[in-house]
Amino acid sequence: MTSEQNTHFGFKTVAETEKAKKVAEVFHSVANKYDLMNDVMSAGLHRTWKRFAVSISGVNPGDKVLDIAGGSGDLSKLFAKKVGPEGQVILTDINASMLGVGRDRMLDAGLNVPAMQCDAEKLPFPDQYFDCVIVAFGLRNMTHKDKALAEMQRVLKVGGRLLVLEFSKVWQPLSKAYDVYSFKLLPLMGKLLAKDADSYQYLAESIRMHPDQETLKQMMVDAGLSKVDYYNLAAGVVALHKGYKT
């Protein structure tokens, strides 16, 4: 008889089977305020980070793009304009509440972007299908990051790019101030603006538990990607990793 495996949910240790449920509860809770809170938390910088990711993606008109954990659809909207009517962007998220927000935004913008609910660890797409796969601020919530990265590599065409935009390890001299912001101000903003301090406490903790820049780079190499490199944004508050399928 095998014992159940444990993983982290923020700073807590939970059974692997429980993590997905707990993460789902967080994002069901914050879905309708997600964009507002992102703007407040990052002073609007998350939009700049996403535009930067698109700018270095190498995506051209006619390309196929997979937006994983795409939530409210910011990146799908940007990529849809980049690939044009002859291209394809698919918006995915494991969370139905977040996906619903993104789907509605695509429809309101008049964009033909299919929205699919799926698990990044078991992507329902064929091998070598996409020119670009991106996951922004979603990898840290996944239970088996290695499996998810391997799946992303699998669905990429040879020569395709994987982009991972995620919170990372901040420049050391700023770490104390960043801790105050993350564990004092962030839950307070969550309480005042979203009426949900606990979810934002989890989000702050999940950032600290996420692999740092070099560790994530090695994880992408281990998943079969090559020429992996990263860009530190906002003194390492966020990092954008890019790797190629060869």
MDAnalysis code that builds the backbone (N, CA, C; Angstrom):
import MDAnalysis as mda
import numpy as np

u = mda.Universe.empty(738, n_residues=246, atom_resindex=np.repeat(np.arange(246), 3), trajectory=True)
u.add_TopologyAttr("name", ["N", "CA", "C"] * 246)
u.add_TopologyAttr("resid", np.arange(1, 247))
u.add_TopologyAttr("resname", ["MET", "THR", "SER", "GLU", "GLN", "ASN", "THR", "HIS", "PHE", "GLY", "PHE", "LYS", "THR", "VAL", "ALA", "GLU", "THR", "GLU", "LYS", "ALA", "LYS", "LYS", "VAL", "ALA", "GLU", "VAL", "PHE", "HIS", "SER", "VAL", "ALA", "ASN", "LYS", "TYR", "ASP", "LEU", "MET", "ASN", "ASP", "VAL", "MET", "SER", "ALA", "GLY", "LEU", "HIS", "ARG", "THR", "TRP", "LYS", "ARG", "PHE", "ALA", "VAL", "SER", "ILE", "SER", "GLY", "VAL", "ASN", "PRO", "GLY", "ASP", "LYS", "VAL", "LEU", "ASP", "ILE", "ALA", "GLY", "GLY", "SER", "GLY", "ASP", "LEU", "SER", "LYS", "LEU", "PHE", "ALA", "LYS", "LYS", "VAL", "GLY", "PRO", "GLU", "GLY", "GLN", "VAL", "ILE", "LEU", "THR", "ASP", "ILE", "ASN", "ALA", "SER", "MET", "LEU", "GLY", "VAL", "GLY", "ARG", "ASP", "ARG", "MET", "LEU", "ASP", "ALA", "GLY", "LEU", "ASN", "VAL", "PRO", "ALA", "MET", "GLN", "CYS", "ASP", "ALA", "GLU", "LYS", "LEU", "PRO", "PHE", "PRO", "ASP", "GLN", "TYR", "PHE", "ASP", "CYS", "VAL", "ILE", "VAL", "ALA", "PHE", "GLY", "LEU", "ARG", "ASN", "MET", "THR", "HIS", "LYS", "ASP", "LYS", "ALA", "LEU", "ALA", "GLU", "MET", "GLN", "ARG", "VAL", "LEU", "LYS", "VAL", "GLY", "GLY", "ARG", "LEU", "LEU", "VAL", "LEU", "GLU", "PHE", "SER", "LYS", "VAL", "TRP", "GLN", "PRO", "LEU", "SER", "LYS", "ALA", "TYR", "ASP", "VAL", "TYR", "SER", "PHE", "LYS", "LEU", "LEU", "PRO", "LEU", "MET", "GLY", "LYS", "LEU", "LEU", "ALA", "LYS", "ASP", "ALA", "ASP", "SER", "TYR", "GLN", "TYR", "LEU", "ALA", "GLU", "SER", "ILE", "ARG", "MET", "HIS", "PRO", "ASP", "GLN", "GLU", "THR", "LEU", "LYS", "GLN", "MET", "MET", "VAL", "ASP", "ALA", "GLY", "LEU", "SER", "LYS", "VAL", "ASP", "TYR", "TYR", "ASN", "LEU", "ALA", "ALA", "GLY", "VAL", "VAL", "ALA", "LEU", "HIS", "LYS", "GLY", "TYR", "LYS", "THR"])
u.atoms.positions = np.array([
    [0.853, -1.192, 0.000],
    [0.000, 0.000, 0.000],
    [0.890, 1.245, 0.000],
    [0.685, 2.129, -0.974],
    [1.524, 3.314, -1.090],
    [0.910, 4.475, -0.330],
    [1.785, 5.278, 0.298],
    [1.296, 6.447, 1.020],
    [1.055, 7.583, 0.042],
    [0.114, 8.446, 0.373],
    [-0.220, 9.564, -0.501],
    [0.905, 10.593, -0.471],
    [1.233, 11.124, -1.653],
    [2.291, 12.114, -1.771],
    [1.799, 13.478, -1.314],
    [2.710, 14.236, -0.720],
    [2.386, 15.588, -0.276],
    [3.062, 16.618, -1.171],
    [2.532, 17.811, -1.159],
    [3.107, 18.940, -1.884],
    [2.804, 20.194, -1.089],
    [3.214, 21.355, -1.614],
    [2.975, 22.594, -0.882],
    [1.784, 23.345, -1.455],
    [1.064, 23.991, -0.572],
    [0.011, 24.934, -0.939],
    [0.348, 26.213, -0.182],
    [1.061, 27.125, -0.858],
    [1.672, 28.225, -0.121],
    [2.704, 27.643, 0.827],
    [2.661, 28.055, 2.084],
    [3.612, 27.546, 3.074],
    [3.104, 26.278, 3.750],
    [1.866, 25.858, 3.458],
    [1.300, 24.663, 4.068],
    [1.699, 23.430, 3.265],
    [1.711, 22.283, 3.935],
    [1.908, 20.997, 3.274],
    [0.560, 20.291, 3.198],
    [0.187, 19.901, 1.975],
    [-1.106, 19.242, 1.771],
    [-0.893, 18.025, 0.880],
    [-1.874, 17.141, 0.872],
    [-1.833, 16.001, -0.039],
    [-1.933, 16.508, -1.473],
    [-1.217, 15.832, -2.397],
    [-1.267, 16.248, -3.800],
    [-2.695, 16.305, -4.322],
    [-3.526, 15.372, -3.901],
    [-4.904, 15.341, -4.382],
    [-5.715, 16.536, -3.890],
    [-5.248, 17.181, -2.822],
    [-5.962, 18.336, -2.274],
    [-5.525, 19.650, -2.902],
    [-4.300, 19.709, -3.438],
    [-3.788, 21.002, -3.904],
    [-4.639, 21.589, -5.026],
    [-4.959, 20.786, -6.026],
    [-5.734, 21.300, -7.155],
    [-7.067, 21.878, -6.687],
    [-7.689, 21.197, -5.727],
    [-8.970, 21.687, -5.200],
    [-8.801, 23.020, -4.490],
    [-7.734, 23.146, -3.694],
    [-7.511, 24.373, -2.951],
    [-7.149, 25.538, -3.872],
    [-6.322, 25.262, -4.881],
    [-5.990, 26.306, -5.853],
    [-7.248, 26.740, -6.598],
    [-8.089, 25.779, -6.948],
    [-9.338, 26.110, -7.639],
    [-10.201, 27.033, -6.795],
    [-10.276, 26.767, -5.504],
    [-11.077, 27.612, -4.619],
    [-10.564, 29.050, -4.608],
    [-9.226, 29.195, -4.603],
    [-8.625, 30.535, -4.631],
    [-9.078, 31.291, -5.874],
    [-8.975, 30.656, -7.035],
    [-9.245, 31.381, -8.275],
    [-10.737, 31.510, -8.573],
    [-11.553, 30.598, -8.061],
    [-13.002, 30.850, -8.122],
    [-13.320, 32.118, -7.328],
    [-12.633, 32.293, -6.203],
    [-12.891, 33.423, -5.321],
    [-12.476, 34.754, -5.929],
    [-11.312, 34.757, -6.607],
    [-10.757, 36.044, -7.060],
    [-11.070, 36.370, -8.515],
    [-11.725, 35.475, -9.246],
    [-11.870, 35.632, -10.699],
    [-12.411, 36.998, -11.107],
    [-13.499, 37.435, -10.462],
    [-14.138, 38.678, -10.900],
    [-13.344, 39.929, -10.548],
    [-12.386, 39.798, -9.620],
    [-11.561, 40.949, -9.232],
    [-10.107, 40.776, -9.668],
    [-9.856, 39.757, -10.481],
    [-8.481, 39.390, -10.782],
    [-7.727, 40.514, -11.497],
    [-8.332, 41.108, -12.501],
    [-7.643, 42.165, -13.246],
    [-7.420, 43.402, -12.386],
    [-8.421, 43.756, -11.597],
    [-8.271, 44.900, -10.690],
    [-7.122, 44.666, -9.726],
    [-7.069, 43.483, -9.143],
    [-6.018, 43.211, -8.175],
    [-4.641, 43.160, -8.838],
    [-4.564, 42.625, -10.054],
    [-3.280, 42.620, -10.761],
    [-2.784, 44.041, -10.996],
    [-3.698, 44.921, -11.364],
    [-3.310, 46.321, -11.580],
    [-2.822, 46.962, -10.290],
    [-3.528, 46.684, -9.200],
    [-3.147, 47.275, -7.917],
    [-1.822, 46.693, -7.434],
    [-1.693, 45.356, -7.505],
    [-0.499, 44.690, -6.976],
    [0.766, 45.084, -7.726],
    [0.644, 45.286, -9.036],
    [1.833, 45.546, -9.852],
    [1.917, 46.990, -10.329],
    [0.999, 47.841, -9.856],
    [0.929, 49.229, -10.334],
    [0.796, 49.257, -11.859],
    [0.077, 48.280, -12.389],
    [-0.141, 48.203, -13.829],
    [0.997, 47.577, -14.615],
    [2.090, 47.215, -13.942],
    [3.261, 46.694, -14.649],
    [3.014, 45.341, -15.310],
    [2.052, 44.578, -14.793],
    [1.825, 43.258, -15.384],
    [1.473, 43.376, -16.859],
    [0.847, 44.473, -17.245],
    [0.510, 44.670, -18.658],
    [1.772, 44.890, -19.498],
    [2.714, 45.638, -18.934],
    [3.995, 45.865, -19.613],
    [4.771, 44.564, -19.743],
    [4.792, 43.759, -18.677],
    [5.488, 42.470, -18.705],
    [4.899, 41.559, -19.782],
    [3.583, 41.555, -19.899],
    [2.930, 40.698, -20.891],
    [3.229, 41.183, -22.310],
    [3.222, 42.486, -22.520],
    [3.559, 43.014, -23.849],
    [5.005, 42.675, -24.209],
    [5.893, 42.733, -23.210],
    [7.288, 42.359, -23.456],
    [7.390, 40.894, -23.870],
    [6.646, 40.031, -23.194],
    [6.659, 38.607, -23.538],
    [6.232, 38.389, -24.982],
    [5.182, 39.067, -25.397],
    [4.707, 38.933, -26.778],
    [5.770, 39.446, -27.752],
    [6.437, 40.536, -27.377],
    [7.405, 41.150, -28.284],
    [8.614, 40.261, -28.553],
    [8.981, 39.410, -27.597],
    [10.145, 38.546, -27.814],
    [9.745, 37.095, -28.119],
    [8.471, 36.880, -28.348],
    [7.976, 35.519, -28.577],
    [8.392, 34.964, -29.937],
    [8.684, 35.846, -30.874],
    [8.996, 35.396, -32.228],
    [7.782, 34.972, -33.019],
    [6.588, 35.293, -32.521],
    [5.354, 34.888, -33.190],
    [5.107, 35.765, -34.424],
    [4.673, 35.120, -35.494],
    [4.388, 35.791, -36.763],
    [2.946, 35.551, -37.201],
    [2.453, 36.344, -38.154],
    [1.113, 36.085, -38.697],
    [0.991, 34.655, -39.194],
    [-0.119, 34.027, -38.843],
    [-0.365, 32.648, -39.257],
    [0.082, 31.594, -38.262],
    [0.786, 31.997, -37.216],
    [1.274, 31.036, -36.218],
    [0.150, 30.535, -35.319],
    [0.427, 29.393, -34.660],
    [-0.484, 28.820, -33.675],
    [0.110, 29.039, -32.281],
    [-0.693, 29.584, -31.364],
    [-0.233, 29.928, -30.013],
    [-1.160, 29.291, -28.986],
    [-0.564, 28.704, -27.961],
    [-1.326, 28.147, -26.834],
    [-1.045, 28.989, -25.599],
    [-2.102, 29.562, -25.034],
    [-2.020, 30.374, -23.815],
    [-2.524, 29.523, -22.657],
    [-1.586, 29.022, -21.832],
    [-1.924, 28.120, -20.728],
    [-2.156, 28.918, -19.455],
    [-3.178, 28.517, -18.680],
    [-3.557, 29.257, -17.469],
    [-3.777, 30.722, -17.823],
    [-4.429, 30.917, -18.965],
    [-4.570, 32.264, -19.532],
    [-5.557, 33.157, -18.830],
    [-6.368, 32.575, -17.938],
    [-7.235, 33.377, -17.087],
    [-8.084, 34.377, -17.837],
    [-7.883, 35.642, -17.537],
    [-8.752, 36.686, -18.074],
    [-8.421, 37.066, -19.509],
    [-7.419, 36.443, -20.102],
    [-7.224, 36.552, -21.541],
    [-6.344, 37.688, -22.033],
    [-5.603, 38.355, -21.147],
    [-4.750, 39.468, -21.583],
    [-3.800, 39.051, -22.701],
    [-3.100, 37.940, -22.488],
    [-2.119, 37.503, -23.476],
    [-2.776, 36.972, -24.739],
    [-3.871, 36.259, -24.598],
    [-4.569, 35.752, -25.781],
    [-4.994, 36.902, -26.689],
    [-5.444, 37.969, -26.086],
    [-5.871, 39.148, -26.855],
    [-4.689, 39.731, -27.628],
    [-3.540, 39.852, -26.962],
    [-2.354, 40.400, -27.622],
    [-1.855, 39.474, -28.729],
    [-1.826, 38.182, -28.456],
    [-1.349, 37.230, -29.458],
    [-2.306, 37.122, -30.640],
    [-3.603, 37.243, -30.405],
    [-4.573, 37.166, -31.501],
    [-4.319, 38.278, -32.523],
    [-3.959, 39.442, -32.036],
    [-3.632, 40.541, -32.948],
    [-2.326, 40.267, -33.682],
    [-1.405, 39.570, -33.017],
    [-0.093, 39.273, -33.600],
    [-0.200, 38.221, -34.712],
    [-0.981, 37.172, -34.503],
    [-1.046, 36.084, -35.491],
    [-2.021, 36.392, -36.620],
    [-2.959, 37.324, -36.378],
    [-3.899, 37.709, -37.408],
    [-4.962, 36.665, -37.676],
    [-5.847, 36.954, -38.626],
    [-6.977, 36.046, -38.892],
    [-6.555, 34.681, -39.429],
    [-5.367, 34.611, -40.044],
    [-4.909, 33.319, -40.568],
    [-4.225, 32.469, -39.504],
    [-3.958, 33.035, -38.351],
    [-3.344, 32.306, -37.253],
    [-4.372, 31.759, -36.282],
    [-3.889, 31.176, -35.179],
    [-4.795, 30.587, -34.186],
    [-4.221, 30.790, -32.792],
    [-5.064, 31.248, -31.890],
    [-4.723, 31.322, -30.470],
    [-5.768, 30.528, -29.708],
    [-5.327, 29.675, -28.804],
    [-6.250, 28.927, -27.952],
    [-5.990, 29.329, -26.509],
    [-7.030, 29.780, -25.837],
    [-6.979, 30.180, -24.432],
    [-7.398, 29.001, -23.572],
    [-6.538, 28.612, -22.627],
    [-6.889, 27.513, -21.732],
    [-6.704, 27.927, -20.277],
    [-7.471, 27.296, -19.422],
    [-7.310, 27.446, -17.980],
    [-7.977, 26.248, -17.334],
    [-7.439, 25.820, -16.204],
    [-8.058, 24.697, -15.485],
    [-9.255, 25.158, -14.673],
    [-9.331, 26.488, -14.439],
    [-10.361, 27.035, -13.567],
    [-11.503, 27.626, -14.394],
    [-12.710, 27.097, -14.206],
    [-13.852, 27.504, -15.027],
    [-14.226, 28.973, -14.815],
    [-14.092, 29.467, -13.601],
    [-14.444, 30.860, -13.328],
    [-13.508, 31.814, -14.064],
    [-12.197, 31.536, -13.989],
    [-11.228, 32.366, -14.690],
    [-11.426, 32.257, -16.203],
    [-11.655, 31.057, -16.694],
    [-11.833, 30.849, -18.131],
    [-13.063, 31.582, -18.650],
    [-14.115, 31.609, -17.835],
    [-15.323, 32.318, -18.228],
    [-15.077, 33.806, -18.415],
    [-14.277, 34.382, -17.536],
    [-13.921, 35.798, -17.664],
    [-13.159, 36.027, -18.965],
    [-12.179, 35.158, -19.238],
    [-11.389, 35.297, -20.457],
    [-12.209, 35.105, -21.712],
    [-13.063, 34.100, -21.719],
    [-13.921, 33.848, -22.885],
    [-14.808, 35.053, -23.183],
    [-15.410, 35.630, -22.140],
    [-16.284, 36.786, -22.339],
    [-15.508, 37.974, -22.897],
    [-14.270, 38.147, -22.424],
    [-13.458, 39.257, -22.920],
    [-13.108, 39.074, -24.396],
    [-12.837, 37.846, -24.807],
    [-12.545, 37.600, -26.216],
    [-13.771, 37.907, -27.079],
    [-14.935, 37.480, -26.615],
    [-16.163, 37.750, -27.362],
    [-16.447, 39.243, -27.438],
    [-16.255, 39.942, -26.324],
    [-16.499, 41.388, -26.296],
    [-15.558, 42.131, -27.246],
    [-14.347, 41.590, -27.423],
    [-13.366, 42.221, -28.313],
    [-13.539, 41.775, -29.768],
    [-14.493, 40.886, -30.013],
    [-14.729, 40.412, -31.370],
    [-13.636, 39.499, -31.896],
    [-12.954, 38.799, -30.983],
    [-11.846, 37.939, -31.371],
    [-12.278, 36.473, -31.388],
    [-11.832, 35.756, -32.413],
    [-12.143, 34.336, -32.539],
    [-11.076, 33.522, -31.822],
    [-11.178, 33.471, -30.495],
    [-10.221, 32.746, -29.668],
    [-10.965, 31.668, -28.883],
    [-10.819, 30.399, -29.262],
    [-11.474, 29.332, -28.504],
    [-10.968, 29.300, -27.062],
    [-11.866, 29.030, -26.133],
    [-11.518, 28.913, -24.713],
    [-11.787, 27.478, -24.279],
    [-10.762, 26.813, -23.774],
    [-10.880, 25.412, -23.396],
    [-10.428, 25.207, -21.959],
    [-11.237, 24.482, -21.190],
    [-10.851, 24.137, -19.821],
    [-10.034, 22.859, -19.864],
    [-8.775, 22.950, -19.443],
    [-7.934, 21.744, -19.443],
    [-6.805, 21.879, -18.442],
    [-6.238, 20.751, -18.086],
    [-5.158, 20.625, -17.127],
    [-3.833, 20.696, -17.877],
    [-2.951, 21.610, -17.477],
    [-1.663, 21.767, -18.159],
    [-0.793, 20.519, -18.053],
    [-1.055, 19.664, -17.077],
    [-0.271, 18.440, -16.944],
    [-0.737, 17.345, -17.894],
    [-1.907, 17.553, -18.544],
    [-2.457, 16.571, -19.495],
    [-3.121, 17.337, -20.631],
    [-2.326, 17.974, -21.464],
    [-2.854, 18.829, -22.527],
    [-3.530, 17.988, -23.621],
    [-4.741, 18.376, -24.049],
    [-5.486, 17.596, -25.052],
    [-5.166, 18.021, -26.481],
    [-3.869, 18.172, -26.778],
    [-3.451, 18.617, -28.105],
    [-2.407, 17.649, -28.658],
    [-2.324, 17.558, -30.000],
    [-1.352, 16.623, -30.595],
    [0.082, 17.103, -30.437],
    [1.011, 16.185, -30.637],
    [2.431, 16.525, -30.626],
    [2.730, 17.555, -31.717],
    [3.700, 18.434, -31.437],
    [4.236, 19.360, -32.429],
    [3.140, 20.138, -33.171],
    [2.280, 20.789, -32.405],
    [1.148, 21.510, -33.005],
    [1.321, 23.030, -32.962],
    [1.941, 23.554, -31.899],
    [1.994, 24.997, -31.691],
    [3.375, 25.575, -32.009],
    [3.360, 26.796, -32.522],
    [4.600, 27.543, -32.740],
    [5.091, 28.192, -31.453],
    [4.177, 28.492, -30.561],
    [4.527, 29.149, -29.298],
    [3.558, 28.703, -28.216],
    [4.098, 28.393, -27.056],
    [3.292, 28.108, -25.862],
    [3.740, 29.077, -24.779],
    [2.775, 29.671, -24.098],
    [3.102, 30.598, -23.017],
    [2.262, 30.276, -21.791],
    [2.883, 30.392, -20.627],
    [2.164, 30.315, -19.357],
    [2.620, 31.506, -18.527],
    [1.665, 32.331, -18.122],
    [1.980, 33.550, -17.373],
    [1.301, 33.510, -16.014],
    [2.102, 33.546, -14.984],
    [1.617, 33.586, -13.599],
    [0.716, 32.402, -13.272],
    [1.014, 31.260, -13.888],
    [0.223, 30.068, -13.631],
    [1.040, 28.854, -13.238],
    [2.303, 28.807, -13.651],
    [3.113, 27.617, -13.392],
    [3.265, 27.348, -11.901],
    [3.378, 28.401, -11.102],
    [3.630, 28.193, -9.672],
    [2.449, 27.525, -8.968],
    [1.271, 27.547, -9.573],
    [0.096, 26.931, -8.960],
    [-0.080, 25.463, -9.354],
    [0.774, 24.967, -10.237],
    [0.624, 23.600, -10.725],
    [1.293, 22.611, -9.774],
    [0.660, 21.468, -9.589],
    [1.153, 20.483, -8.631],
    [2.456, 19.850, -9.102],
    [2.498, 19.433, -10.368],
    [3.693, 18.787, -10.929],
    [4.232, 19.670, -12.054],
    [5.059, 20.611, -11.694],
    [5.577, 21.563, -12.679],
    [6.390, 20.866, -13.757],
    [7.108, 19.819, -13.377],
    [7.916, 19.093, -14.360],
    [7.039, 18.440, -15.417],
    [5.926, 17.853, -15.007],
    [5.006, 17.242, -15.963],
    [4.393, 18.279, -16.882],
    [4.023, 19.424, -16.310],
    [3.426, 20.493, -17.114],
    [4.421, 21.011, -18.150],
    [5.670, 21.214, -17.755],
    [6.688, 21.691, -18.692],
    [6.934, 20.665, -19.793],
    [6.939, 19.381, -19.431],
    [7.127, 18.328, -20.433],
    [5.974, 18.303, -21.434],
    [4.769, 18.543, -20.965],
    [3.609, 18.607, -21.853],
    [3.694, 19.812, -22.796],
    [4.134, 20.937, -22.268],
    [4.289, 22.123, -23.109],
    [5.324, 21.878, -24.199],
    [6.420, 21.222, -23.823],
    [7.445, 20.884, -24.805],
    [6.887, 19.916, -25.853],
    [6.076, 18.986, -25.432],
    [5.526, 17.978, -26.351],
    [4.686, 18.607, -27.453],
    [3.851, 19.577, -27.112],
    [2.924, 20.144, -28.105],
    [3.569, 21.213, -28.970],
    [4.820, 21.585, -28.679],
    [5.526, 22.560, -29.507],
    [6.066, 21.913, -30.781],
    [6.008, 22.656, -31.890],
    [6.704, 22.244, -33.101],
    [8.206, 22.372, -32.891],
    [8.968, 21.659, -33.672],
    [10.413, 21.862, -33.678],
    [10.690, 23.305, -34.110],
    [11.500, 23.993, -33.329],
    [11.732, 25.417, -33.564],
    [10.776, 26.312, -32.803],
    [9.770, 25.712, -32.166],
    [8.808, 26.482, -31.393],
    [9.388, 26.949, -30.072],
    [8.712, 27.942, -29.479],
    [9.199, 28.555, -28.245],
    [8.229, 28.349, -27.096],
    [8.804, 28.085, -25.921],
    [8.040, 28.103, -24.672],
    [8.446, 29.339, -23.877],
    [7.460, 30.109, -23.456],
    [7.682, 31.284, -22.622],
    [7.006, 31.067, -21.279],
    [7.750, 31.308, -20.213],
    [7.200, 31.214, -18.860],
    [7.410, 32.562, -18.180],
    [6.315, 33.268, -17.953],
    [6.347, 34.547, -17.245],
    [5.824, 34.293, -15.840],
    [6.675, 34.533, -14.844],
    [6.286, 34.151, -13.489],
    [7.024, 34.995, -12.458],
    [6.408, 35.163, -11.301],
    [7.091, 35.787, -10.176],
    [8.328, 34.955, -9.842],
    [9.383, 35.636, -9.398],
    [10.634, 34.929, -9.175],
    [11.343, 35.484, -7.946],
    [12.648, 35.320, -7.894],
    [13.416, 35.736, -6.718],
    [13.913, 37.163, -6.913],
    [13.485, 38.029, -6.028],
    [13.802, 39.451, -6.131],
    [15.267, 39.709, -5.772],
    [15.825, 40.790, -6.295],
    [17.181, 41.225, -5.979],
    [17.335, 41.327, -4.466],
    [18.393, 40.699, -3.929],
    [18.553, 40.529, -2.489],
    [18.392, 41.819, -1.672],
    [18.985, 42.951, -2.051],
    [18.823, 44.171, -1.241],
    [17.362, 44.624, -1.074],
    [16.482, 44.145, -1.950],
    [15.070, 44.541, -1.865],
    [14.208, 43.507, -1.145],
    [14.813, 42.406, -0.695],
    [14.017, 41.282, -0.213],
    [13.199, 41.613, 1.039],
    [13.776, 42.380, 1.970],
    [13.038, 42.696, 3.197],
    [11.829, 43.577, 2.909],
    [12.028, 44.594, 2.089],
    [10.913, 45.471, 1.727],
    [9.848, 44.697, 0.957],
    [10.286, 43.765, 0.098],
    [9.350, 42.965, -0.678],
    [8.547, 42.029, 0.219],
    [9.188, 41.508, 1.269],
    [8.471, 40.664, 2.230],
    [7.374, 41.445, 2.945],
    [7.671, 42.669, 3.347],
    [6.665, 43.504, 4.006],
    [5.482, 43.728, 3.070],
    [5.798, 44.072, 1.832],
    [4.741, 44.290, 0.844],
    [3.899, 43.022, 0.651],
    [4.579, 41.878, 0.485],
    [3.887, 40.635, 0.150],
    [3.006, 40.119, 1.272],
    [3.522, 40.173, 2.514],
    [2.824, 39.502, 3.611],
    [2.020, 40.444, 4.509],
    [2.180, 41.733, 4.329],
    [1.392, 42.704, 5.093],
    [0.421, 43.446, 4.182],
    [0.965, 44.098, 3.145],
    [0.125, 44.949, 2.300],
    [-0.751, 44.155, 1.338],
    [-0.205, 43.085, 0.761],
    [-0.966, 42.334, -0.227],
    [-2.242, 41.708, 0.347],
    [-2.179, 40.997, 1.488],
    [-3.426, 40.485, 2.063],
    [-4.394, 41.603, 2.458],
    [-3.855, 42.737, 2.901],
    [-4.721, 43.866, 3.256],
    [-5.455, 44.380, 2.020],
    [-4.742, 44.507, 0.895],
    [-5.391, 44.943, -0.343],
    [-6.434, 43.927, -0.782],
    [-6.116, 42.648, -0.606],
    [-7.082, 41.614, -0.937],
    [-8.347, 41.729, -0.111],
    [-8.172, 42.048, 1.154],
    [-9.325, 42.208, 2.050],
    [-10.164, 43.418, 1.662],
    [-9.501, 44.529, 1.363],
    [-10.223, 45.778, 1.079],
    [-10.869, 45.780, -0.300],
    [-10.141, 45.275, -1.305],
    [-10.621, 45.395, -2.681],
    [-11.380, 44.170, -3.168],
    [-10.996, 42.994, -2.704],
    [-11.627, 41.766, -3.179],
    [-12.385, 41.032, -2.077],
    [-12.353, 41.593, -0.865],
    [-13.015, 40.965, 0.288],
    [-12.504, 39.541, 0.503],
    [-11.200, 39.352, 0.295],
    [-10.634, 38.013, 0.341],
    [-9.151, 38.100, 0.685],
    [-8.842, 38.228, 1.968],
    [-7.434, 38.304, 2.386],
    [-6.729, 36.958, 2.250],
    [-7.440, 35.857, 2.528],
    [-6.793, 34.539, 2.553],
    [-6.235, 34.147, 1.186],
    [-6.993, 34.428, 0.125],
    [-6.519, 34.059, -1.207],
    [-5.244, 34.801, -1.567],
    [-5.162, 36.051, -1.159],
    [-3.977, 36.834, -1.496],
    [-2.801, 36.507, -0.576],
    [-3.104, 35.998, 0.604],
    [-2.050, 35.451, 1.448],
    [-1.439, 34.228, 0.766],
    [-2.300, 33.362, 0.220],
    [-1.804, 32.201, -0.511],
    [-0.966, 32.622, -1.710],
    [-1.441, 33.612, -2.471],
    [-0.702, 34.041, -3.657],
    [0.693, 34.528, -3.287],
    [0.790, 35.268, -2.182],
    [2.102, 35.741, -1.721],
    [2.989, 34.560, -1.332],
    [2.424, 33.587, -0.622],
    [3.206, 32.419, -0.205],
    [3.632, 31.575, -1.412],
    [2.746, 31.449, -2.397],
    [3.058, 30.619, -3.563],
    [4.228, 31.198, -4.350],
    [4.367, 32.517, -4.336],
    [5.492, 33.153, -5.019],
    [6.803, 32.736, -4.362],
    [6.814, 32.687, -3.033],
    [8.047, 32.320, -2.323],
    [8.408, 30.851, -2.521],
    [7.418, 30.019, -2.757],
    [7.677, 28.592, -2.922],
    [8.045, 28.213, -4.360],
    [7.909, 29.151, -5.283],
    [8.196, 28.872, -6.691],
    [9.706, 28.815, -6.921],
    [10.170, 27.955, -7.820],
    [11.611, 27.880, -8.102],
    [12.186, 29.225, -8.542],
    [13.432, 29.488, -8.138],
    [14.074, 30.733, -8.553],
    [14.494, 30.637, -10.029],
    [15.112, 31.695, -10.516],
    [15.410, 31.813, -11.939],
    [16.245, 30.657, -12.469],
    [17.350, 30.356, -11.789],
    [18.247, 29.307, -12.274],
    [17.622, 27.920, -12.159],
    [16.850, 27.698, -11.093],
    [16.196, 26.392, -10.917],
    [15.169, 26.152, -12.009],
    [14.368, 27.165, -12.317],
    [13.372, 27.015, -13.372],
    [14.045, 26.830, -14.730],
    [15.131, 27.536, -14.953],
    [15.892, 27.346, -16.205],
    [16.299, 25.887, -16.365],
    [16.820, 25.279, -15.295],
    [17.239, 23.877, -15.364],
    [16.041, 22.954, -15.554],
    [14.908, 23.284, -14.945],
    [13.701, 22.472, -15.118],
    [13.257, 22.473, -16.583],
    [13.389, 23.614, -17.240],
    [13.017, 23.693, -18.662],
    [13.986, 22.881, -19.514],
    [15.269, 22.912, -19.174],
    [16.253, 22.082, -19.872],
    [15.925, 20.602, -19.670],
    [15.592, 20.233, -18.440],
    [15.253, 18.842, -18.128],
    [14.001, 18.384, -18.878],
    [13.116, 19.345, -19.207],
    [11.882, 19.020, -19.943],
    [12.140, 18.868, -21.439],
    [13.391, 19.096, -21.864],
    [13.738, 18.879, -23.258],
    [13.891, 20.135, -24.086],
    [13.888, 21.298, -23.443],
    [14.039, 22.561, -24.166],
    [15.513, 22.948, -24.239],
    [15.861, 23.703, -25.245],
    [17.255, 24.111, -25.426],
    [17.351, 25.633, -25.510],
    [18.578, 26.121, -25.435],
    [18.850, 27.567, -25.491],
    [17.952, 28.336, -24.511],
    [17.795, 27.783, -23.332],
    [16.919, 28.408, -22.330],
    [17.641, 29.588, -21.690],
    [16.965, 30.703, -21.626],
    [17.507, 31.891, -20.969],
    [16.360, 32.641, -20.326],
    [16.689, 33.651, -19.526],
    [15.622, 34.410, -18.867],
    [15.987, 35.884, -18.760],
    [14.941, 36.672, -18.614],
    [15.062, 38.113, -18.421],
    [14.490, 38.444, -17.046],
    [15.269, 39.124, -16.210],
    [14.745, 39.613, -14.940],
    [14.021, 40.937, -15.171],
    [12.804, 41.016, -14.690],
    [11.993, 42.223, -14.820],
    [11.695, 42.761, -13.425],
    [11.724, 44.080, -13.277],
    [11.465, 44.709, -11.975],
    [12.352, 44.113, -10.888],
    [13.662, 44.078, -11.156],
    [14.659, 43.609, -10.190],
    [14.427, 42.168, -9.744],
    [13.874, 41.360, -10.643],
    [13.666, 39.948, -10.328],
    [12.340, 39.639, -9.664],
    [11.510, 40.655, -9.441],
    [10.154, 40.375, -8.949],
    [9.479, 39.392, -9.892],
    [9.747, 39.569, -11.181],
    [9.221, 38.699, -12.221],
    [10.377, 38.296, -13.131],
    [10.318, 37.090, -13.664],
    [11.284, 36.653, -14.673],
    [10.534, 36.059, -15.858],
    [11.051, 36.323, -17.038],
    [10.512, 35.723, -18.258],
    [11.546, 34.744, -18.795],
    [11.196, 33.459, -18.768],
    [12.063, 32.410, -19.302],
    [11.617, 32.065, -20.723],
    [12.590, 31.783, -21.572],
    [12.308, 31.412, -22.966],
    [13.194, 30.239, -23.346],
    [12.580, 29.204, -23.930],
    [13.324, 28.055, -24.403],
    [12.783, 27.577, -25.733],
    [13.597, 26.831, -26.460],
    [13.249, 26.368, -27.807],
    [13.159, 24.839, -27.845],
    [12.300, 24.346, -28.726],
    [12.258, 22.918, -29.003],
    [13.120, 22.651, -30.225],
    [14.093, 21.791, -30.079],
    [14.999, 21.489, -31.194],
    [14.937, 20.016, -31.563],
])
